[in-house]
Amino acid sequence: MPTLWRYIATRFLMAFTGSILILALVLLVVDMLLNLGDVLEAESTIGGAILVLLQRSAATYLPYLIPVATFTGAFFAVGQAARSSELVAIKAGGISPLGALLPVFAVSVLIALFALVLNETVTLRAATALHAGRGGGSLGEVTLRSGTIWYHTGRFIYNIRDPQPGSNTVRDVRVFERDEAGRLVRLVAAEEATRLAPHQWSFKGATVRRFDAEQAKQPPTLERAEEVTLELGEDRTPHLQQAELVVLPLGTLSDYVSAVLADGGNPGRARALLHSRLTIPFLVILFALLAVPLGLSVEQTRSLALPALQGVGLLFVFLLVREYGASFGARGELSAALAPWLTLVVFFAFGGWRLSRVPQ
């Protein structure tokens, strides 16, 4: 039995390694063809362009590349054994096929741990490098742009072109208000603003432009108001945008979600992202569980084609349900913490049911 287990584990690892190399190469080539123009505009050297492509691939595709490669490796390892009648020989020897395939699940657990480490190191570093290359910076900082001081507090970004030292009145002010997704929803411009309270400002003769975040191509609505009052300061609820959330380690992201909840905020997107990332290592085990029954079915079909197509359809349905669940959770229509785990549990149950129906 140990010899058989070593043989199965070795075959699975070889299939997994080949799968991940082929999938990575395909993704890299496709990404290069789709985004080559943008990459070459951003980078002046071939080396820099290649580095950006590698960073994009690691940040965007690596979290799902390993689970999919696990599925492919498990399917081909088991399917080849079934097609070459090795499973028939195993049964003739009085060994259960599921018992013989235990190394597939054991190795998938190790791959899941490896994926977790890789996602928290390589993926995060690549995402951080891309974010920095796009001009991302720290939140809450004061920066200088063409002589204007820009301030960032909560969902507001504003600047004052003509401050009056020692006075509660400033001139030439613009305030940009964003929604939770970081999209511009309102622009307030006024020639004069007066501080009414430590964080409350009154804008005189303001021009207000309102933007529909769901209709980006629509022009803003314009209105003029004699006075607009806003609370601009000390919004203690943390606000991070999606591009900034994806570069946070799991521990920091968890602390951020806890801080938003403690301040009475709604960390919908952050919490959805946290639980989505927490479930990614489990995808490795799930995909192995889904692949094994499909591989065993090759014993009846005598061909890899039909089970392979069924596997592609199954993965497509899973990823579709997972993405829709995450989007509903981020918008508050479904618990952001529940959505990814519920999808995982449902497909684990389905995989277990399929495995229980495998002829022994």
N, C-alpha and C positions, 0 to 999 in steps of 0.2 A: 504493500500500500504506500509506504513512503516514497518508493521509486516512482510509482504512478503519479503521486502528488507532485513530485519534483518535475516530472515530464509535463504535466498539465500546466504547472506554474510557469515553467520555462517557455512553453508554447504561447501562453497568454502574454507574458512580458514581451516576447519578440513581436507578437502581433500588435500589442499596445505601442511599442516603440516605433514600429513601421508606420502605424496609423498616425501618430502624433507628428512624425516628420513629414509625411505626405500632406496631412491637413494644414500644418503650419506653412508649408511651401505654397500650397494652393491659396490660402488666405493672404499670404504676403504678396503674391503675384496679382491677385484680384484687387487688393487694396492699392497696390502701386498703380495699376491701370486706371482705377477710378479716381485717384487723388494725386496723380503724378504732377499735374499742372500746379495745384496748390502747394505741394511740397517743394517743387523747384522754385516757385516764387518766394517761398519763405527761406530757402537755403540756397546759398550761392555755390556750394561745392557738392560733388557727388557723394563724398563721405558723409556730409551733413544730411543730405537727402535720405541716404540709406539709414542713418541713425534715427531720423524722424519716423521713417516707415516702420522700423523695428519697435520704436517706442509706441507708435500707434497700435501696432499689432498686439504688443504685450498688454497695453492698457485696455484695449477694447475686446480682444478675442480670447486672451489666455484663460480667463476664469471659466469659459465654456469649452475651450479647446480640450482640456484634460478630461472632463467628463465624456465628451463625445468620442475622444480617442479610446477611452475605457470601453464604451459601448461597442465601438468598431472592433477593438481588439478581442473582447469577450465573444462577440458574435462570430468572428472568423475563426478563433481558436476552437470554439465548441462546434461550429458548423462544419469545419474541415474534419474534425474527429467524427462527426456524425456521417458525413458523406463518404468517408473512407472506411466505414464500418468498424471503426475502433470502438464505438459505443456498443456495438453488437458483441465484440470480444469481451468488453468489460462486463456486460450483463452475463455472458456465458461463464465468466469466472466467478459469478455469484456476488458481484459488487454493484451496488446501486449507482446509477449514473450521477445522481445528485451528490452522493458521498464522494465520488471520484472528482467532482467539480468543486469541492469545497475550497481548493487553493485559489480558484478564480475570485471568490468572495473575500478570502483572506488577503490576497494581493491587492484587491480593490480598496480595502480598508487602509492599507499602507499608502496607496496612491492618493487616497483622500487626504491623509495627513500631509503628504508631500504637496498636494494642491493648496492646502491651507497656508503652509509656509510660503509657497511660491506667490500666492495672491497677496500676502502681507508684506512681501519684500519686492520682488521683481515688478509685479503689477502696479503697486503703489508708487514705486520709484519712477516707473515709466509715466504714470499719470501725473505725478508731481512735475516731472521735467516738461511734459507737454503743457501743463497749466502755466508753468513759469514762462515757457516760450511764447505763450499767447498773451503775455502781459498780466498774468494773474499776480496778485500781491496779497498782503495780509489785510484782514478786515480791520476797520476802525482806525486806520492810519490817516494822517494828514499829509497830502502830497501837494506839490506845486506844479501848476500847469499854466504857462504863459502869464505869470504874475498873479494868477488867481489862486486863492486858497480853497481847496475842496474839503468838505467835511462829510463824514459818513456816520450816521447814527440810525440804527434800526433799519427801517425800510426807506429812509430818506437819504438822499445825497444832495448837498446844496453847496453853493459857493457865494462868496461876498466879494465883489470887485472893489468896493469903496467903503471899508470899515471906518468908523469914526471913533478913535481912541477916547476912552473915558465917557462915552455916551451910550445910551440904550437904543440909539437909532443908527441904522446902517443904510447904505444906498446900493442900488443895482444888485439885486439878489435874485437868484434862480434856485428853485427847489425841484428836485426830481423824486417822485414817489414811485416805488416799485411794489409789485405784489409778491407773494411768497415764492413764486418761481423766478423772481428777479427781473420780470418784464415791466417795462415802463407803463404806468397807468395814468400818471398826471404830471404835468409840468406847470409850475407856478412861477411867473416872472413878475417882479415888481420893482419900481424905481426906488421905493423906500419901505423899510420894515422897522417896526418898533418892538422892543422886548416888553411884554406885559408881565411876565413872571419868569423865573429862572429858565424855564424851558418852553415858554409859550410866546409865540411871535404873531404880530399883526402886520399884514401886508396891505399897504395902501395902493389903490389904483392897480390892482393885480390883473394880469392876463393869464387865464387858466386854459390850458390845452389838455383835454382828456383823450386817452388812447384806449382802444378796445384791444386787450391782450389776445383775444381769440381771433381777431380779424386784423392781422398785422398789416395787410395791404390797404386797409381803409384809412383815409386821412383823419386826423384828430378833430374833435369838436372844439370850437373856440368860443370862449365866453369872457366877458370883462366884468370884474366885480370891484365895487368900491372898497371892500375890505374882506380879507380872508385870514382866518386865524388857524394856526397849526401848532401842534406839540412836536418840537423838533429834537428835544434832547432827552437823555437819560432813559432811553428805551432799553431796559436791562435784559430783556429777552434776547438771547443770542440769535443772530440771523446769519446763516451761511447759504451760499448759492450752491446749485447742483455741482458745478465744476469744482467748488471748494470742498464739498462733502466727499466726493469720490476719492480724494487724496488723503483722507484721514484714516489712520489705523483703526482697527475694530474697537480697541479700548477707548480711544479718543472720541470716536463716533458715538459710542455708548454713553460716555460722559456728557457729550453735547445733547443727546436726546434727553437724558435725565435732567440736565440744566433747563432745557426748554419746558419740560413738564413741570419742574419745580416752580417756574415763573408763570405758570398758567398758560403757556403757549401751546401751539399744536405742531409738533414735529413730524407732520405727515410724511413728507418726502424723506426726511432723515431717518425716521423709524422704518419706513419701507425699505430704504437702502440698507440699513443695518441688518434687518432680518433676511433680506435677499442675500447679502454676503455671508451671513451665518449659515445659510442652507446650501451654499455652493459646494462645500466638501461632501455633503450628503448626496449630491447629485452623482458623484462618482460611484457610490455604492448602489444607488437607485438604477443608474444606467446599466451597471453590470447585472443587476437583478432582472431588468427588462430584456437584456440581450440573451441571457442563457436560455430561456424557453424558446426564443426564436431560433437560436442555434440548434437546439435539440430537435426542432421541427424539421430540420433538413433531413433527418433520418426518414421521414415520410415523403417529403417532396423530392428528395434526391437532387435538389438544386438549391443554390444559395440565392437565386434571383428573387423569388417571391418573398421569402422571409426578410431579405434585405429591404425590399420595397415596403413591407409592413413595418420594419424598424424605422425607416425614414419617416413614414407617416406618423408613427407613434411619437417619435421625438418632436416632430413638428407640432403635434397637438399639445404635448407637454409644454413646450416653450411658449406656444401661443397662450395657453391657459395661465402660465406663470406670469407672462408680461401683462396680460389683462388684469390679473389679480393684483399685481404690483401697482398698476396705474390706478385701479379703484381704491387701493389702500392709501396711496399718496393723496388722493382727493378726498379721503374721509368717507367714501361710500362703503368701504369694507375695512375692517381693522387692519392697519398697516402691519401689525405684528402677526396677525392670524393668516393673512393671505398666502405668503410663501410656504408656511408650514402646512396649511391645509392642502395645498396642491401637492406637496411632497407626500403627505400621509395617504392621500387618495391614490396616487400612483404607486406608492409602496404596497398598498393593499391590492391593487390590480396586479402588480408584479408577483406578489406572493400567491395570489389566486392562480395566475397562469402557471407558476412553478408547481403548485400543488396538483395540477392536472396533468403533469408530465408522466407518461407511462414509465413504470419502474421495471 
